Amino acid sequence: MFDHGFDPGYVFRHPVFLVTFIIAIPAWIIAFASQAAAEAKYSSADGRTPVVNTLWFNIWIQLAVIIHLL
């Protein structure tokens, strides 16, 4: 009944979706790089346990939402 395949034309036909993805994808790359830099710079008192460990979950959830909406 419904075709659930990927149709990139839908994104290109609607400028709001197109602009959203044009902004969202570089924003995710910046967030990922910033998280990696923060992880490399800061550590706990023992030097082994990462301080910003739980923020990785948010980075991957954000990527999953972007892919799902695309």
PyMOL Python script that loads the backbone (N, CA, C, O; Angstrom):
from pymol import cmd

cmd.read_pdbstr("""\
ATOM      1  N   MET A   1       0.816  -1.177   0.000  1.00  0.00           N
ATOM      2  CA  MET A   1       0.000   0.000   0.000  1.00  0.00           C
ATOM      3  C   MET A   1       0.873   1.259   0.000  1.00  0.00           C
ATOM      4  O   MET A   1       0.717   2.120  -0.866  1.00  0.00           O
ATOM      5  N   PHE A   2       1.799   1.370   0.975  1.00  0.00           N
ATOM      6  CA  PHE A   2       2.690   2.514   1.031  1.00  0.00           C
ATOM      7  C   PHE A   2       4.087   2.078   0.650  1.00  0.00           C
ATOM      8  O   PHE A   2       4.545   1.003   1.035  1.00  0.00           O
ATOM      9  N   ASP A   3       4.753   2.919  -0.106  1.00  0.00           N
ATOM     10  CA  ASP A   3       6.147   2.645  -0.455  1.00  0.00           C
ATOM     11  C   ASP A   3       7.027   3.362   0.555  1.00  0.00           C
ATOM     12  O   ASP A   3       7.065   4.592   0.581  1.00  0.00           O
ATOM     13  N   HIS A   4       7.740   2.601   1.390  1.00  0.00           N
ATOM     14  CA  HIS A   4       8.567   3.182   2.441  1.00  0.00           C
ATOM     15  C   HIS A   4      10.023   3.289   2.015  1.00  0.00           C
ATOM     16  O   HIS A   4      10.903   3.368   2.872  1.00  0.00           O
ATOM     17  N   GLY A   5      10.298   3.293   0.737  1.00  0.00           N
ATOM     18  CA  GLY A   5      11.658   3.423   0.248  1.00  0.00           C
ATOM     19  C   GLY A   5      12.157   4.852   0.372  1.00  0.00           C
ATOM     20  O   GLY A   5      11.383   5.784   0.584  1.00  0.00           O
ATOM     21  N   PHE A   6      13.451   5.000   0.237  1.00  0.00           N
ATOM     22  CA  PHE A   6      14.068   6.318   0.333  1.00  0.00           C
ATOM     23  C   PHE A   6      13.829   7.096  -0.958  1.00  0.00           C
ATOM     24  O   PHE A   6      14.150   6.623  -2.048  1.00  0.00           O
ATOM     25  N   ASP A   7      13.266   8.282  -0.823  1.00  0.00           N
ATOM     26  CA  ASP A   7      13.011   9.144  -1.973  1.00  0.00           C
ATOM     27  C   ASP A   7      13.733  10.472  -1.752  1.00  0.00           C
ATOM     28  O   ASP A   7      13.199  11.350  -1.074  1.00  0.00           O
ATOM     29  N   PRO A   8      14.934  10.637  -2.310  1.00  0.00           N
ATOM     30  CA  PRO A   8      15.668  11.897  -2.087  1.00  0.00           C
ATOM     31  C   PRO A   8      14.972  13.088  -2.726  1.00  0.00           C
ATOM     32  O   PRO A   8      15.226  14.225  -2.329  1.00  0.00           O
ATOM     33  N   GLY A   9      14.116  12.865  -3.690  1.00  0.00           N
ATOM     34  CA  GLY A   9      13.388  13.953  -4.321  1.00  0.00           C
ATOM     35  C   GLY A   9      12.493  14.691  -3.340  1.00  0.00           C
ATOM     36  O   GLY A   9      12.256  15.889  -3.495  1.00  0.00           O
ATOM     37  N   TYR A  10      11.994  13.987  -2.335  1.00  0.00           N
ATOM     38  CA  TYR A  10      11.144  14.617  -1.336  1.00  0.00           C
ATOM     39  C   TYR A  10      11.903  15.691  -0.575  1.00  0.00           C
ATOM     40  O   TYR A  10      11.360  16.760  -0.297  1.00  0.00           O
ATOM     41  N   VAL A  11      13.152  15.411  -0.238  1.00  0.00           N
ATOM     42  CA  VAL A  11      13.979  16.384   0.473  1.00  0.00           C
ATOM     43  C   VAL A  11      14.281  17.573  -0.426  1.00  0.00           C
ATOM     44  O   VAL A  11      14.241  18.715   0.031  1.00  0.00           O
ATOM     45  N   PHE A  12      14.578  17.327  -1.683  1.00  0.00           N
ATOM     46  CA  PHE A  12      14.945  18.405  -2.598  1.00  0.00           C
ATOM     47  C   PHE A  12      13.747  19.251  -3.036  1.00  0.00           C
ATOM     48  O   PHE A  12      13.917  20.411  -3.411  1.00  0.00           O
ATOM     49  N   ARG A  13      12.547  18.688  -2.992  1.00  0.00           N
ATOM     50  CA  ARG A  13      11.353  19.437  -3.386  1.00  0.00           C
ATOM     51  C   ARG A  13      10.898  20.410  -2.304  1.00  0.00           C
ATOM     52  O   ARG A  13      10.221  21.395  -2.601  1.00  0.00           O
ATOM     53  N   HIS A  14      11.261  20.146  -1.066  1.00  0.00           N
ATOM     54  CA  HIS A  14      10.831  20.983   0.054  1.00  0.00           C
ATOM     55  C   HIS A  14      12.034  21.736   0.609  1.00  0.00           C
ATOM     56  O   HIS A  14      12.902  21.134   1.242  1.00  0.00           O
ATOM     57  N   PRO A  15      12.092  23.034   0.380  1.00  0.00           N
ATOM     58  CA  PRO A  15      13.262  23.808   0.789  1.00  0.00           C
ATOM     59  C   PRO A  15      13.513  23.795   2.299  1.00  0.00           C
ATOM     60  O   PRO A  15      14.662  23.892   2.730  1.00  0.00           O
ATOM     61  N   VAL A  16      12.467  23.676   3.099  1.00  0.00           N
ATOM     62  CA  VAL A  16      12.661  23.651   4.551  1.00  0.00           C
ATOM     63  C   VAL A  16      13.459  22.409   4.953  1.00  0.00           C
ATOM     64  O   VAL A  16      14.381  22.495   5.764  1.00  0.00           O
ATOM     65  N   PHE A  17      13.103  21.267   4.389  1.00  0.00           N
ATOM     66  CA  PHE A  17      13.851  20.042   4.688  1.00  0.00           C
ATOM     67  C   PHE A  17      15.286  20.139   4.179  1.00  0.00           C
ATOM     68  O   PHE A  17      16.223  19.718   4.857  1.00  0.00           O
ATOM     69  N   LEU A  18      15.446  20.688   3.004  1.00  0.00           N
ATOM     70  CA  LEU A  18      16.779  20.813   2.421  1.00  0.00           C
ATOM     71  C   LEU A  18      17.674  21.691   3.291  1.00  0.00           C
ATOM     72  O   LEU A  18      18.813  21.324   3.579  1.00  0.00           O
ATOM     73  N   VAL A  19      17.171  22.834   3.705  1.00  0.00           N
ATOM     74  CA  VAL A  19      17.959  23.731   4.554  1.00  0.00           C
ATOM     75  C   VAL A  19      18.230  23.092   5.912  1.00  0.00           C
ATOM     76  O   VAL A  19      19.315  23.254   6.470  1.00  0.00           O
ATOM     77  N   THR A  20      17.260  22.375   6.438  1.00  0.00           N
ATOM     78  CA  THR A  20      17.450  21.695   7.715  1.00  0.00           C
ATOM     79  C   THR A  20      18.603  20.707   7.640  1.00  0.00           C
ATOM     80  O   THR A  20      19.443  20.670   8.540  1.00  0.00           O
ATOM     81  N   PHE A  21      18.658  19.909   6.582  1.00  0.00           N
ATOM     82  CA  PHE A  21      19.734  18.930   6.463  1.00  0.00           C
ATOM     83  C   PHE A  21      21.065  19.579   6.116  1.00  0.00           C
ATOM     84  O   PHE A  21      22.119  19.088   6.521  1.00  0.00           O
ATOM     85  N   ILE A  22      21.025  20.678   5.372  1.00  0.00           N
ATOM     86  CA  ILE A  22      22.262  21.394   5.064  1.00  0.00           C
ATOM     87  C   ILE A  22      22.876  21.953   6.343  1.00  0.00           C
ATOM     88  O   ILE A  22      24.100  22.022   6.458  1.00  0.00           O
ATOM     89  N   ILE A  23      22.060  22.346   7.290  1.00  0.00           N
ATOM     90  CA  ILE A  23      22.558  22.865   8.566  1.00  0.00           C
ATOM     91  C   ILE A  23      22.869  21.722   9.539  1.00  0.00           C
ATOM     92  O   ILE A  23      23.864  21.785  10.260  1.00  0.00           O
ATOM     93  N   ALA A  24      22.042  20.695   9.568  1.00  0.00           N
ATOM     94  CA  ALA A  24      22.175  19.636  10.565  1.00  0.00           C
ATOM     95  C   ALA A  24      23.422  18.774  10.378  1.00  0.00           C
ATOM     96  O   ALA A  24      24.064  18.404  11.360  1.00  0.00           O
ATOM     97  N   ILE A  25      23.766  18.456   9.158  1.00  0.00           N
ATOM     98  CA  ILE A  25      24.898  17.552   8.932  1.00  0.00           C
ATOM     99  C   ILE A  25      26.229  18.202   9.319  1.00  0.00           C
ATOM    100  O   ILE A  25      27.002  17.575  10.044  1.00  0.00           O
ATOM    101  N   PRO A  26      26.541  19.433   8.872  1.00  0.00           N
ATOM    102  CA  PRO A  26      27.787  20.054   9.364  1.00  0.00           C
ATOM    103  C   PRO A  26      27.756  20.312  10.875  1.00  0.00           C
ATOM    104  O   PRO A  26      28.794  20.236  11.534  1.00  0.00           O
ATOM    105  N   ALA A  27      26.580  20.616  11.427  1.00  0.00           N
ATOM    106  CA  ALA A  27      26.483  20.827  12.871  1.00  0.00           C
ATOM    107  C   ALA A  27      26.825  19.548  13.626  1.00  0.00           C
ATOM    108  O   ALA A  27      27.475  19.604  14.670  1.00  0.00           O
ATOM    109  N   TRP A  28      26.399  18.403  13.116  1.00  0.00           N
ATOM    110  CA  TRP A  28      26.741  17.140  13.764  1.00  0.00           C
ATOM    111  C   TRP A  28      28.241  16.878  13.675  1.00  0.00           C
ATOM    112  O   TRP A  28      28.843  16.402  14.637  1.00  0.00           O
ATOM    113  N   ILE A  29      28.842  17.181  12.543  1.00  0.00           N
ATOM    114  CA  ILE A  29      30.290  16.979  12.389  1.00  0.00           C
ATOM    115  C   ILE A  29      31.051  17.870  13.369  1.00  0.00           C
ATOM    116  O   ILE A  29      32.023  17.428  13.981  1.00  0.00           O
ATOM    117  N   ILE A  30      30.617  19.114  13.520  1.00  0.00           N
ATOM    118  CA  ILE A  30      31.256  20.022  14.475  1.00  0.00           C
ATOM    119  C   ILE A  30      31.079  19.511  15.901  1.00  0.00           C
ATOM    120  O   ILE A  30      32.025  19.540  16.687  1.00  0.00           O
ATOM    121  N   ALA A  31      29.892  19.047  16.240  1.00  0.00           N
ATOM    122  CA  ALA A  31      29.640  18.515  17.584  1.00  0.00           C
ATOM    123  C   ALA A  31      30.489  17.275  17.843  1.00  0.00           C
ATOM    124  O   ALA A  31      31.019  17.107  18.941  1.00  0.00           O
ATOM    125  N   PHE A  32      30.621  16.418  16.855  1.00  0.00           N
ATOM    126  CA  PHE A  32      31.434  15.208  17.000  1.00  0.00           C
ATOM    127  C   PHE A  32      32.904  15.564  17.221  1.00  0.00           C
ATOM    128  O   PHE A  32      33.554  15.011  18.108  1.00  0.00           O
ATOM    129  N   ALA A  33      33.427  16.494  16.407  1.00  0.00           N
ATOM    130  CA  ALA A  33      34.824  16.903  16.546  1.00  0.00           C
ATOM    131  C   ALA A  33      35.066  17.601  17.883  1.00  0.00           C
ATOM    132  O   ALA A  33      36.100  17.394  18.517  1.00  0.00           O
ATOM    133  N   SER A  34      34.120  18.420  18.305  1.00  0.00           N
ATOM    134  CA  SER A  34      34.254  19.104  19.591  1.00  0.00           C
ATOM    135  C   SER A  34      34.228  18.123  20.750  1.00  0.00           C
ATOM    136  O   SER A  34      34.973  18.275  21.718  1.00  0.00           O
ATOM    137  N   GLN A  35      33.381  17.128  20.652  1.00  0.00           N
ATOM    138  CA  GLN A  35      33.323  16.107  21.695  1.00  0.00           C
ATOM    139  C   GLN A  35      34.630  15.331  21.754  1.00  0.00           C
ATOM    140  O   GLN A  35      35.128  15.035  22.840  1.00  0.00           O
ATOM    141  N   ALA A  36      35.188  14.999  20.596  1.00  0.00           N
ATOM    142  CA  ALA A  36      36.465  14.280  20.571  1.00  0.00           C
ATOM    143  C   ALA A  36      37.586  15.143  21.155  1.00  0.00           C
ATOM    144  O   ALA A  36      38.441  14.633  21.879  1.00  0.00           O
ATOM    145  N   ALA A  37      37.593  16.443  20.848  1.00  0.00           N
ATOM    146  CA  ALA A  37      38.613  17.338  21.394  1.00  0.00           C
ATOM    147  C   ALA A  37      38.471  17.484  22.900  1.00  0.00           C
ATOM    148  O   ALA A  37      39.470  17.488  23.620  1.00  0.00           O
ATOM    149  N   ALA A  38      37.238  17.603  23.384  1.00  0.00           N
ATOM    150  CA  ALA A  38      37.019  17.705  24.825  1.00  0.00           C
ATOM    151  C   ALA A  38      37.435  16.422  25.526  1.00  0.00           C
ATOM    152  O   ALA A  38      37.983  16.460  26.627  1.00  0.00           O
ATOM    153  N   GLU A  39      37.176  15.300  24.895  1.00  0.00           N
ATOM    154  CA  GLU A  39      37.558  14.003  25.459  1.00  0.00           C
ATOM    155  C   GLU A  39      39.082  13.892  25.555  1.00  0.00           C
ATOM    156  O   GLU A  39      39.612  13.347  26.523  1.00  0.00           O
ATOM    157  N   ALA A  40      39.773  14.411  24.549  1.00  0.00           N
ATOM    158  CA  ALA A  40      41.236  14.335  24.545  1.00  0.00           C
ATOM    159  C   ALA A  40      41.856  15.310  25.545  1.00  0.00           C
ATOM    160  O   ALA A  40      42.904  15.020  26.121  1.00  0.00           O
ATOM    161  N   LYS A  41      41.227  16.448  25.754  1.00  0.00           N
ATOM    162  CA  LYS A  41      41.814  17.480  26.610  1.00  0.00           C
ATOM    163  C   LYS A  41      41.556  17.253  28.094  1.00  0.00           C
ATOM    164  O   LYS A  41      42.447  17.458  28.918  1.00  0.00           O
ATOM    165  N   TYR A  42      40.352  16.833  28.435  1.00  0.00           N
ATOM    166  CA  TYR A  42      39.972  16.715  29.839  1.00  0.00           C
ATOM    167  C   TYR A  42      39.869  15.251  30.248  1.00  0.00           C
ATOM    168  O   TYR A  42      39.375  14.411  29.496  1.00  0.00           O
ATOM    169  N   SER A  43      40.347  14.967  31.454  1.00  0.00           N
ATOM    170  CA  SER A  43      40.202  13.623  32.010  1.00  0.00           C
ATOM    171  C   SER A  43      39.997  13.750  33.510  1.00  0.00           C
ATOM    172  O   SER A  43      40.142  14.833  34.075  1.00  0.00           O
ATOM    173  N   SER A  44      39.665  12.657  34.141  1.00  0.00           N
ATOM    174  CA  SER A  44      39.409  12.683  35.576  1.00  0.00           C
ATOM    175  C   SER A  44      40.725  12.724  36.346  1.00  0.00           C
ATOM    176  O   SER A  44      41.799  12.791  35.748  1.00  0.00           O
ATOM    177  N   ALA A  45      40.638  12.686  37.659  1.00  0.00           N
ATOM    178  CA  ALA A  45      41.823  12.798  38.512  1.00  0.00           C
ATOM    179  C   ALA A  45      42.795  11.636  38.296  1.00  0.00           C
ATOM    180  O   ALA A  45      44.009  11.820  38.389  1.00  0.00           O
ATOM    181  N   ASP A  46      42.272  10.449  38.012  1.00  0.00           N
ATOM    182  CA  ASP A  46      43.172   9.312  37.811  1.00  0.00           C
ATOM    183  C   ASP A  46      43.766   9.277  36.403  1.00  0.00           C
ATOM    184  O   ASP A  46      44.680   8.497  36.137  1.00  0.00           O
ATOM    185  N   GLY A  47      43.255  10.115  35.504  1.00  0.00           N
ATOM    186  CA  GLY A  47      43.821  10.221  34.162  1.00  0.00           C
ATOM    187  C   GLY A  47      43.335   9.183  33.171  1.00  0.00           C
ATOM    188  O   GLY A  47      43.715   9.226  32.001  1.00  0.00           O
ATOM    189  N   ARG A  48      42.504   8.250  33.612  1.00  0.00           N
ATOM    190  CA  ARG A  48      42.042   7.191  32.717  1.00  0.00           C
ATOM    191  C   ARG A  48      40.560   7.290  32.402  1.00  0.00           C
ATOM    192  O   ARG A  48      40.142   6.960  31.292  1.00  0.00           O
ATOM    193  N   THR A  49      39.768   7.732  33.349  1.00  0.00           N
ATOM    194  CA  THR A  49      38.325   7.785  33.174  1.00  0.00           C
ATOM    195  C   THR A  49      37.937   9.089  32.475  1.00  0.00           C
ATOM    196  O   THR A  49      38.295  10.165  32.954  1.00  0.00           O
ATOM    197  N   PRO A  50      37.226   9.020  31.371  1.00  0.00           N
ATOM    198  CA  PRO A  50      36.825  10.252  30.678  1.00  0.00           C
ATOM    199  C   PRO A  50      35.805  11.048  31.483  1.00  0.00           C
ATOM    200  O   PRO A  50      34.934  10.479  32.141  1.00  0.00           O
ATOM    201  N   VAL A  51      35.923  12.353  31.420  1.00  0.00           N
ATOM    202  CA  VAL A  51      35.024  13.228  32.166  1.00  0.00           C
ATOM    203  C   VAL A  51      33.706  13.422  31.415  1.00  0.00           C
ATOM    204  O   VAL A  51      32.643  13.473  32.034  1.00  0.00           O
ATOM    205  N   VAL A  52      33.766  13.529  30.112  1.00  0.00           N
ATOM    206  CA  VAL A  52      32.585  13.840  29.305  1.00  0.00           C
ATOM    207  C   VAL A  52      32.030  12.586  28.622  1.00  0.00           C
ATOM    208  O   VAL A  52      31.598  12.639  27.471  1.00  0.00           O
ATOM    209  N   ASN A  53      32.046  11.494  29.318  1.00  0.00           N
ATOM    210  CA  ASN A  53      31.676  10.203  28.747  1.00  0.00           C
ATOM    211  C   ASN A  53      30.212  10.137  28.325  1.00  0.00           C
ATOM    212  O   ASN A  53      29.912   9.598  27.260  1.00  0.00           O
ATOM    213  N   THR A  54      29.301  10.665  29.124  1.00  0.00           N
ATOM    214  CA  THR A  54      27.883  10.496  28.822  1.00  0.00           C
ATOM    215  C   THR A  54      27.425  11.361  27.652  1.00  0.00           C
ATOM    216  O   THR A  54      26.350  11.113  27.106  1.00  0.00           O
ATOM    217  N   LEU A  55      28.189  12.350  27.253  1.00  0.00           N
ATOM    218  CA  LEU A  55      27.776  13.183  26.130  1.00  0.00           C
ATOM    219  C   LEU A  55      27.885  12.452  24.795  1.00  0.00           C
ATOM    220  O   LEU A  55      27.257  12.865  23.820  1.00  0.00           O
ATOM    221  N   TRP A  56      28.663  11.382  24.729  1.00  0.00           N
ATOM    222  CA  TRP A  56      28.742  10.611  23.483  1.00  0.00           C
ATOM    223  C   TRP A  56      27.381  10.043  23.115  1.00  0.00           C
ATOM    224  O   TRP A  56      27.042   9.939  21.936  1.00  0.00           O
ATOM    225  N   PHE A  57      26.608   9.679  24.119  1.00  0.00           N
ATOM    226  CA  PHE A  57      25.265   9.161  23.859  1.00  0.00           C
ATOM    227  C   PHE A  57      24.436  10.190  23.092  1.00  0.00           C
ATOM    228  O   PHE A  57      23.723   9.833  22.154  1.00  0.00           O
ATOM    229  N   ASN A  58      24.524  11.460  23.482  1.00  0.00           N
ATOM    230  CA  ASN A  58      23.775  12.518  22.802  1.00  0.00           C
ATOM    231  C   ASN A  58      24.245  12.709  21.367  1.00  0.00           C
ATOM    232  O   ASN A  58      23.434  12.971  20.479  1.00  0.00           O
ATOM    233  N   ILE A  59      25.538  12.581  21.134  1.00  0.00           N
ATOM    234  CA  ILE A  59      26.071  12.737  19.786  1.00  0.00           C
ATOM    235  C   ILE A  59      25.498  11.645  18.875  1.00  0.00           C
ATOM    236  O   ILE A  59      25.084  11.930  17.751  1.00  0.00           O
ATOM    237  N   TRP A  60      25.474  10.406  19.353  1.00  0.00           N
ATOM    238  CA  TRP A  60      24.992   9.300  18.515  1.00  0.00           C
ATOM    239  C   TRP A  60      23.475   9.349  18.345  1.00  0.00           C
ATOM    240  O   TRP A  60      22.963   8.972  17.291  1.00  0.00           O
ATOM    241  N   ILE A  61      22.748   9.810  19.370  1.00  0.00           N
ATOM    242  CA  ILE A  61      21.294   9.973  19.226  1.00  0.00           C
ATOM    243  C   ILE A  61      20.992  11.052  18.189  1.00  0.00           C
ATOM    244  O   ILE A  61      20.073  10.904  17.383  1.00  0.00           O
ATOM    245  N   GLN A  62      21.764  12.135  18.213  1.00  0.00           N
ATOM    246  CA  GLN A  62      21.567  13.200  17.232  1.00  0.00           C
ATOM    247  C   GLN A  62      21.788  12.670  15.816  1.00  0.00           C
ATOM    248  O   GLN A  62      21.020  12.990  14.908  1.00  0.00           O
ATOM    249  N   LEU A  63      22.833  11.862  15.621  1.00  0.00           N
ATOM    250  CA  LEU A  63      23.082  11.275  14.300  1.00  0.00           C
ATOM    251  C   LEU A  63      21.939  10.348  13.895  1.00  0.00           C
ATOM    252  O   LEU A  63      21.517  10.355  12.738  1.00  0.00           O
ATOM    253  N   ALA A  64      21.445   9.565  14.821  1.00  0.00           N
ATOM    254  CA  ALA A  64      20.342   8.651  14.509  1.00  0.00           C
ATOM    255  C   ALA A  64      19.086   9.423  14.097  1.00  0.00           C
ATOM    256  O   ALA A  64      18.370   9.006  13.187  1.00  0.00           O
ATOM    257  N   VAL A  65      18.822  10.533  14.760  1.00  0.00           N
ATOM    258  CA  VAL A  65      17.646  11.338  14.409  1.00  0.00           C
ATOM    259  C   VAL A  65      17.820  11.949  13.021  1.00  0.00           C
ATOM    260  O   VAL A  65      16.878  11.962  12.229  1.00  0.00           O
ATOM    261  N   ILE A  66      19.012  12.453  12.723  1.00  0.00           N
ATOM    262  CA  ILE A  66      19.254  13.038  11.398  1.00  0.00           C
ATOM    263  C   ILE A  66      19.073  11.982  10.310  1.00  0.00           C
ATOM    264  O   ILE A  66      18.425  12.240   9.295  1.00  0.00           O
ATOM    265  N   ILE A  67      19.636  10.807  10.516  1.00  0.00           N
ATOM    266  CA  ILE A  67      19.513   9.728   9.509  1.00  0.00           C
ATOM    267  C   ILE A  67      18.062   9.284   9.375  1.00  0.00           C
ATOM    268  O   ILE A  67      17.578   9.049   8.267  1.00  0.00           O
ATOM    269  N   HIS A  68      17.380   9.171  10.487  1.00  0.00           N
ATOM    270  CA  HIS A  68      15.981   8.740  10.452  1.00  0.00           C
ATOM    271  C   HIS A  68      15.116   9.745   9.685  1.00  0.00           C
ATOM    272  O   HIS A  68      14.273   9.349   8.880  1.00  0.00           O
ATOM    273  N   LEU A  69      15.319  11.021   9.929  1.00  0.00           N
ATOM    274  CA  LEU A  69      14.527  12.035   9.245  1.00  0.00           C
ATOM    275  C   LEU A  69      14.880  12.124   7.776  1.00  0.00           C
ATOM    276  O   LEU A  69      14.029  12.451   6.949  1.00  0.00           O
ATOM    277  N   LEU A  70      16.124  11.837   7.442  1.00  0.00           N
ATOM    278  CA  LEU A  70      16.545  11.880   6.041  1.00  0.00           C
ATOM    279  C   LEU A  70      15.914  10.738   5.274  1.00  0.00           C
ATOM    280  O   LEU A  70      16.145  10.598   4.073  1.00  0.00           O
TER     281      LEU A  70
END
""", "prot")
cmd.dss("prot")
cmd.show_as("cartoon", "prot")
cmd.util.cbc("prot")
cmd.orient("prot")
